[in-house]
Each structure stands twice: as C-alpha cells, then as structure tokens.
C-alpha cells in the first residue's frame, strides 16, 4: 500500500528556467521534477547520493499542479569573474575602468528574465514506506533545510500554506469523468504511476491529451564535473480536459493528479 500527503506552496515571485535559453530566460509555468526533488533533498538535509534519504527519494511518486496571477519580465545584468571576459571588456587584466569610471570586474551581459507573480503550487507525494514519508512530512511541518528554503532561484522564497496529514493515497483521490477547464498547469508523464486501487478504472492513454510535448529533468548524477539528468517525456497541459475520459482527481480540492516516478529499471541503476 502507498501512503501520501499534500502540500500547498505560495511564492510571491518565481522563475523555473527553460534550459538552453540565455539572453531571454524563459520560465516554465510550473517547476520541472528536478526542482521539486531539489527542495525535498534540501528539506531532508541529503548529503549525497548514498544518503539513505536519497535512496528513498528514488521510489517517490510525485505530482504537481500550479497556477500564477501574471508574468513579468525583469531586465538585469548577469556578471561573471572570467579572466577572458574581463580582458575582452577592458583590454587588460590590470584595468577595470571604462571612460574613467570604475566598473565591476569580469564580464557582463544584459539578460531578460521571465518571472511568475503570485504563484501557487500543489504537491502530492506518495511512497510505499510510511516511516520515510512521515519523516518527509515532518520536514515540511518543521523545516530545517541545509540551505535557504526556496523553490527555483535562491531569491525565490516560499511559504508552506498547507501541509496535510499522511494517509493512504487511495483516500486522497477519486476517479472523475467530467471534462472542462481549470486554472491549473500540469505535467502529464508518458508513463504515469497509478495507485493499485484505481488501475482497473484509469487508463493512461497519454495520446488522448493535447498540450505541448516536453522533456524535463528529474534526478541527476555528476559525471565529469557536469550534471547528467534523467529526462522525462511529459505533456504540459493547462487543465482543459476532454469529457468521458476517466482520470484521477484530488478528492478534496477537485484538481487532476498525475503521478510521475522513476521506472524500476531507472531506479535499480541508482540503488546502492
């Protein structure tokens, strides 16, 4: 049996960067799985991939839904202390002024960053180990993170508006067949996890849903000094649901729920 709980998060501002965007840094409307996993690892004070909590995270089932009030664009300078960039800008490592005015050392470039305003996120977390899930729940209730508590950029602080009790995951969900629009954005994974109690009623049929197909990040290893991610095929859907198509919905908040998890093969490759 799997157990689960829900968390509601609010952020006044946030940015979930779309990879490979630079001079204009686009944001996803909701965080990729890797960003949420980073928050969980921070709350659990995970020290490395051999950490017992990290090993438990590999079996976690995760779903999320988010919405925001508006999107703005910030215009700012990105700076670095690269010697090569400094020489390109000033002509010499011994000079740090332009037209007689002292400047920040290194290089700089103007960047536009898309920012979500008044962002709300629901998280559903499920696991077969109730002891581990209780520890994760306690970390939300009384957080003592390794780093500052944030989701996305370090400056994007957050508020836990609700951390609901742990209970059997089947008690959190119902099967719904009604279509219609909701304000929530969702990731729909190509191979979602469905609790055993609902597997005879809910058929994933990923192709039945519209939305933009994406590949987003989840867990990663450090290989040759770089992060090597597990990429997940998903669809980004803004809650316009076809009718007469059974799907899982949160029992209390009437929000569609799509759980993602590592496949058994992917999980085995990480276990130590």
The 8 nearest C-alpha neighbors of each residue, nearest first, counted from 0:
[[1, 127, 2, 167, 195, 168, 194, 126],
 [2, 0, 127, 126, 168, 167, 125, 3],
 [3, 1, 167, 168, 125, 166, 126, 127],
 [2, 4, 125, 168, 124, 165, 166, 167],
 [3, 5, 165, 124, 164, 163, 123, 166],
 [4, 6, 123, 163, 122, 162, 124, 7],
 [5, 7, 162, 122, 161, 121, 163, 8],
 [8, 6, 121, 161, 160, 120, 159, 122],
 [7, 9, 159, 120, 160, 158, 119, 121],
 [10, 8, 119, 158, 118, 157, 120, 159],
 [9, 11, 157, 118, 12, 117, 156, 158],
 [10, 12, 117, 116, 118, 9, 13, 157],
 [13, 11, 116, 10, 115, 117, 155, 114],
 [12, 14, 155, 115, 114, 10, 151, 15],
 [13, 15, 114, 26, 16, 151, 115, 152],
 [16, 14, 26, 27, 30, 151, 17, 13],
 [15, 17, 26, 25, 14, 18, 27, 24],
 [16, 18, 26, 25, 27, 20, 19, 15],
 [19, 17, 20, 16, 21, 25, 24, 26],
 [18, 20, 21, 17, 24, 16, 25, 22],
 [21, 19, 24, 18, 23, 17, 25, 22],
 [20, 22, 24, 23, 19, 110, 25, 18],
 [21, 23, 110, 24, 111, 20, 109, 108],
 [24, 22, 111, 21, 110, 112, 25, 20],
 [25, 23, 112, 20, 21, 111, 22, 113],
 [24, 26, 113, 17, 16, 23, 20, 112],
 [27, 25, 16, 15, 17, 14, 113, 28],
 [26, 28, 29, 15, 17, 16, 30, 25],
 [27, 29, 26, 184, 30, 66, 65, 15],
 [30, 28, 27, 65, 31, 184, 15, 64],
 [31, 29, 15, 34, 27, 32, 35, 28],
 [30, 32, 33, 34, 215, 216, 29, 35],
 [31, 33, 217, 35, 34, 36, 216, 30],
 [34, 32, 217, 36, 216, 31, 35, 218],
 [33, 35, 37, 32, 36, 31, 30, 151],
 [34, 36, 38, 37, 32, 33, 39, 30],
 [37, 35, 33, 39, 38, 34, 40, 32],
 [36, 38, 34, 40, 35, 39, 33, 41],
 [37, 39, 35, 41, 36, 40, 42, 150],
 [40, 38, 36, 42, 41, 37, 43, 35],
 [39, 41, 43, 37, 45, 42, 38, 44],
 [40, 42, 44, 38, 144, 39, 43, 145],
 [43, 41, 144, 39, 44, 40, 138, 142],
 [44, 42, 40, 45, 41, 39, 138, 135],
 [45, 43, 41, 145, 42, 40, 144, 46],
 [44, 46, 40, 43, 47, 50, 41, 53],
 [47, 45, 50, 44, 48, 49, 40, 53],
 [48, 46, 50, 49, 45, 53, 51, 52],
 [47, 49, 50, 53, 54, 46, 45, 51],
 [50, 48, 47, 51, 271, 53, 54, 46],
 [49, 51, 53, 47, 48, 52, 46, 45],
 [52, 50, 54, 53, 49, 55, 48, 45],
 [53, 51, 55, 54, 50, 56, 45, 43],
 [54, 52, 56, 50, 55, 51, 48, 45],
 [53, 55, 51, 52, 57, 56, 270, 50],
 [54, 56, 52, 57, 53, 58, 51, 59],
 [57, 55, 53, 59, 58, 54, 52, 36],
 [56, 58, 55, 54, 59, 266, 53, 261],
 [59, 57, 56, 55, 60, 126, 261, 260],
 [58, 60, 56, 126, 57, 125, 61, 260],
 [61, 59, 260, 125, 259, 258, 124, 126],
 [60, 62, 124, 258, 259, 123, 59, 260],
 [63, 61, 258, 123, 257, 122, 256, 259],
 [64, 62, 122, 121, 123, 185, 65, 61],
 [63, 65, 185, 121, 184, 183, 120, 122],
 [66, 64, 120, 184, 183, 119, 29, 121],
 [65, 67, 183, 119, 118, 184, 182, 120],
 [68, 66, 118, 117, 69, 116, 119, 115],
 [67, 69, 117, 116, 118, 66, 70, 115],
 [68, 70, 116, 67, 115, 71, 117, 118],
 [71, 69, 115, 114, 116, 113, 72, 68],
 [70, 72, 114, 113, 115, 73, 69, 116],
 [71, 73, 113, 112, 114, 111, 74, 70],
 [72, 74, 112, 111, 75, 113, 71, 114],
 [75, 73, 111, 110, 112, 72, 109, 76],
 [76, 74, 110, 109, 73, 111, 77, 112],
 [77, 75, 109, 108, 110, 78, 107, 74],
 [78, 76, 108, 107, 109, 110, 75, 79],
 [77, 79, 107, 106, 76, 108, 105, 80],
 [78, 80, 106, 105, 81, 107, 77, 84],
 [81, 79, 105, 82, 104, 106, 78, 85],
 [82, 80, 84, 83, 105, 79, 85, 106],
 [83, 81, 85, 84, 86, 80, 105, 92],
 [82, 84, 86, 81, 85, 87, 105, 106],
 [85, 83, 106, 87, 81, 82, 86, 105],
 [84, 86, 105, 82, 106, 88, 83, 87],
 [87, 85, 90, 91, 89, 83, 88, 84],
 [88, 86, 84, 85, 90, 89, 83, 106],
 [87, 89, 85, 86, 90, 84, 106, 105],
 [90, 88, 86, 91, 87, 85, 94, 95],
 [89, 91, 86, 87, 88, 92, 94, 85],
 [92, 90, 86, 93, 94, 89, 85, 87],
 [91, 93, 94, 86, 85, 82, 90, 89],
 [94, 92, 91, 95, 90, 89, 86, 96],
 [95, 93, 91, 92, 96, 89, 90, 86],
 [96, 94, 102, 104, 101, 89, 93, 97],
 [95, 97, 101, 100, 102, 99, 94, 98],
 [96, 98, 100, 99, 101, 102, 95, 89],
 [99, 97, 100, 96, 101, 102, 95, 89],
 [98, 100, 97, 96, 101, 102, 95, 94],
 [99, 101, 96, 97, 98, 102, 95, 103],
 [102, 100, 96, 95, 97, 99, 103, 98],
 [103, 101, 96, 95, 104, 100, 97, 105],
 [102, 104, 105, 101, 95, 106, 78, 96],
 [105, 103, 95, 102, 80, 85, 106, 79],
 [106, 104, 85, 80, 79, 81, 84, 82],
 [107, 105, 84, 85, 79, 78, 88, 80],
 [106, 108, 78, 77, 76, 79, 105, 109],
 [107, 109, 77, 76, 110, 78, 106, 22],
 [110, 108, 76, 75, 77, 107, 22, 111],
 [111, 109, 22, 75, 74, 76, 23, 108],
 [110, 112, 74, 23, 73, 24, 22, 72],
 [113, 111, 24, 73, 72, 23, 114, 110],
 [112, 114, 72, 25, 71, 26, 24, 73],
 [115, 113, 14, 71, 70, 13, 72, 112],
 [114, 116, 70, 13, 12, 69, 14, 118],
 [115, 117, 12, 69, 118, 11, 68, 70],
 [118, 116, 11, 68, 67, 10, 12, 119],
 [117, 119, 67, 10, 116, 9, 66, 11],
 [120, 118, 9, 66, 65, 8, 67, 10],
 [119, 121, 65, 8, 64, 7, 9, 122],
 [120, 122, 7, 64, 63, 6, 65, 8],
 [123, 121, 63, 6, 5, 62, 124, 7],
 [122, 124, 5, 62, 61, 4, 63, 6],
 [123, 125, 61, 3, 4, 60, 122, 5],
 [126, 124, 3, 60, 2, 59, 1, 61],
 [127, 125, 1, 59, 128, 2, 60, 132],
 [126, 128, 1, 0, 2, 129, 125, 58],
 [127, 129, 126, 130, 131, 132, 1, 2],
 [128, 130, 132, 131, 133, 127, 2, 126],
 [131, 129, 133, 132, 128, 134, 135, 127],
 [132, 130, 134, 133, 129, 128, 135, 55],
 [131, 133, 129, 135, 134, 130, 136, 128],
 [132, 134, 136, 130, 135, 131, 129, 137],
 [135, 133, 137, 131, 132, 136, 138, 130],
 [134, 136, 132, 138, 133, 137, 131, 139],
 [135, 137, 133, 139, 138, 134, 132, 140],
 [136, 138, 140, 134, 139, 135, 141, 133],
 [139, 137, 142, 135, 141, 136, 140, 42],
 [140, 138, 136, 142, 137, 141, 135, 162],
 [139, 141, 137, 138, 142, 136, 162, 159],
 [142, 140, 138, 139, 137, 143, 136, 42],
 [143, 141, 138, 139, 144, 140, 42, 137],
 [142, 144, 42, 141, 145, 138, 44, 43],
 [145, 143, 42, 41, 146, 142, 44, 148],
 [144, 146, 44, 41, 143, 42, 147, 43],
 [147, 145, 144, 148, 41, 149, 143, 42],
 [148, 146, 149, 144, 145, 153, 156, 41],
 [147, 149, 146, 144, 156, 157, 150, 38],
 [150, 148, 156, 155, 157, 153, 147, 151],
 [151, 149, 38, 155, 152, 156, 34, 157],
 [150, 152, 15, 14, 34, 149, 155, 153],
 [153, 151, 155, 154, 150, 14, 149, 13],
 [152, 154, 155, 149, 151, 156, 147, 150],
 [153, 155, 152, 156, 149, 151, 13, 150],
 [156, 154, 13, 152, 153, 149, 12, 150],
 [155, 157, 149, 154, 148, 10, 150, 153],
 [158, 156, 10, 149, 9, 155, 8, 159],
 [157, 159, 9, 8, 160, 10, 156, 7],
 [160, 158, 8, 161, 7, 9, 157, 162],
 [159, 161, 7, 8, 158, 9, 162, 6],
 [162, 160, 7, 6, 159, 163, 8, 5],
 [163, 161, 6, 5, 7, 140, 164, 139],
 [162, 164, 5, 4, 161, 6, 165, 136],
 [165, 163, 4, 166, 162, 5, 136, 3],
 [164, 166, 4, 3, 2, 163, 133, 167],
 [165, 167, 2, 3, 168, 164, 4, 170],
 [168, 166, 2, 169, 170, 3, 1, 165],
 [167, 169, 2, 3, 170, 171, 1, 166],
 [170, 168, 171, 167, 172, 196, 194, 173],
 [171, 169, 168, 167, 172, 166, 250, 173],
 [172, 170, 168, 169, 250, 249, 173, 167],
 [173, 171, 249, 250, 248, 169, 170, 247],
 [172, 174, 248, 250, 247, 175, 249, 171],
 [175, 173, 247, 246, 248, 245, 176, 172],
 [174, 176, 245, 246, 177, 248, 247, 173],
 [177, 175, 245, 243, 244, 242, 178, 246],
 [178, 176, 242, 175, 243, 179, 244, 241],
 [179, 242, 177, 240, 241, 176, 243, 180],
 [178, 180, 240, 239, 177, 181, 241, 242],
 [179, 181, 239, 238, 240, 182, 178, 237],
 [180, 182, 238, 183, 239, 179, 237, 254],
 [183, 181, 66, 238, 184, 237, 180, 65],
 [184, 182, 66, 65, 181, 238, 64, 237],
 [183, 185, 237, 65, 64, 236, 238, 66],
 [186, 184, 64, 236, 235, 187, 237, 63],
 [185, 187, 235, 234, 233, 188, 236, 184],
 [188, 186, 234, 233, 257, 185, 189, 235],
 [189, 187, 233, 191, 190, 232, 259, 186],
 [188, 190, 233, 232, 205, 191, 187, 234],
 [189, 191, 188, 192, 259, 203, 205, 187],
 [192, 190, 259, 188, 258, 189, 193, 257],
 [191, 193, 258, 259, 260, 194, 190, 60],
 [192, 194, 198, 195, 191, 197, 258, 201],
 [195, 193, 196, 197, 198, 192, 169, 1],
 [194, 196, 198, 197, 193, 199, 0, 169],
 [195, 197, 194, 198, 169, 199, 193, 200],
 [198, 196, 200, 195, 199, 194, 201, 193],
 [199, 197, 195, 201, 200, 196, 193, 194],
 [198, 200, 197, 201, 196, 202, 195, 193],
 [201, 199, 197, 198, 202, 245, 174, 246],
 [202, 200, 198, 245, 246, 199, 197, 203],
 [201, 203, 204, 200, 198, 245, 199, 246],
 [202, 204, 205, 201, 191, 190, 246, 189],
 [205, 203, 206, 207, 202, 208, 189, 201],
 [204, 206, 207, 203, 189, 208, 187, 188],
 [205, 207, 204, 208, 209, 203, 189, 234],
 [208, 206, 205, 204, 209, 241, 203, 244],
 [209, 207, 206, 205, 210, 241, 240, 204],
 [210, 208, 207, 236, 211, 206, 234, 235],
 [209, 211, 236, 235, 234, 212, 208, 237],
 [212, 210, 235, 234, 213, 236, 209, 233],
 [211, 213, 234, 233, 235, 210, 214, 232],
 [212, 214, 233, 234, 232, 215, 211, 235],
 [215, 213, 232, 231, 230, 233, 216, 212],
 [216, 214, 231, 230, 31, 213, 232, 217],
 [215, 217, 230, 33, 228, 229, 32, 31],
 [216, 218, 33, 32, 229, 230, 228, 219],
 [219, 217, 229, 228, 33, 216, 220, 36],
 [218, 220, 228, 227, 226, 229, 217, 221],
 [221, 219, 227, 226, 222, 228, 218, 225],
 [220, 222, 226, 225, 224, 227, 223, 219],
 [223, 221, 225, 224, 220, 226, 227, 219],
 [224, 222, 225, 221, 226, 227, 220, 219],
 [223, 225, 222, 221, 226, 227, 220, 219],
 [226, 224, 221, 222, 223, 227, 220, 219],
 [225, 227, 221, 220, 219, 228, 222, 224],
 [228, 226, 220, 219, 221, 222, 225, 229],
 [229, 227, 219, 218, 230, 216, 226, 217],
 [228, 230, 217, 218, 216, 219, 231, 227],
 [231, 229, 216, 215, 228, 214, 217, 232],
 [230, 232, 214, 215, 233, 216, 229, 217],
 [233, 231, 214, 189, 213, 188, 215, 230],
 [234, 232, 188, 187, 213, 189, 212, 186],
 [233, 235, 212, 187, 211, 210, 186, 213],
 [234, 236, 186, 211, 210, 185, 212, 187],
 [237, 235, 210, 185, 184, 238, 234, 186],
 [236, 238, 184, 183, 239, 185, 235, 182],
 [239, 237, 181, 180, 183, 240, 236, 184],
 [240, 238, 180, 179, 237, 181, 241, 178],
 [239, 241, 178, 179, 238, 180, 242, 208],
 [240, 242, 178, 244, 243, 239, 179, 208],
 [178, 243, 241, 177, 244, 176, 240, 179],
 [244, 242, 176, 177, 245, 241, 178, 175],
 [243, 245, 176, 242, 241, 246, 177, 178],
 [246, 244, 176, 175, 201, 174, 243, 247],
 [245, 247, 174, 175, 201, 244, 248, 176],
 [248, 246, 174, 256, 173, 255, 175, 172],
 [249, 247, 255, 254, 256, 173, 172, 253],
 [248, 250, 172, 253, 254, 252, 251, 171],
 [249, 251, 172, 173, 171, 253, 252, 248],
 [252, 250, 249, 253, 171, 172, 254, 248],
 [251, 253, 249, 254, 250, 248, 255, 171],
 [254, 252, 249, 248, 250, 251, 255, 172],
 [253, 255, 249, 248, 252, 256, 183, 64],
 [256, 254, 248, 247, 249, 253, 257, 246],
 [255, 257, 248, 247, 62, 254, 249, 258],
 [258, 256, 62, 187, 191, 259, 255, 247],
 [259, 257, 62, 61, 192, 191, 60, 256],
 [258, 260, 191, 61, 60, 192, 188, 62],
 [261, 259, 60, 59, 262, 192, 61, 258],
 [262, 260, 266, 265, 263, 57, 58, 259],
 [261, 263, 265, 264, 266, 260, 267, 190],
 [262, 264, 266, 265, 267, 261, 268, 58],
 [263, 265, 267, 262, 266, 268, 261, 269],
 [266, 264, 262, 268, 263, 267, 261, 269],
 [265, 267, 263, 269, 268, 264, 261, 262],
 [268, 266, 270, 264, 269, 265, 263, 271],
 [267, 269, 265, 266, 270, 264, 271, 263],
 [270, 268, 266, 267, 271, 265, 57, 54],
 [269, 271, 267, 268, 266, 54, 57, 49],
 [270, 269, 49, 54, 268, 267, 48, 51]]
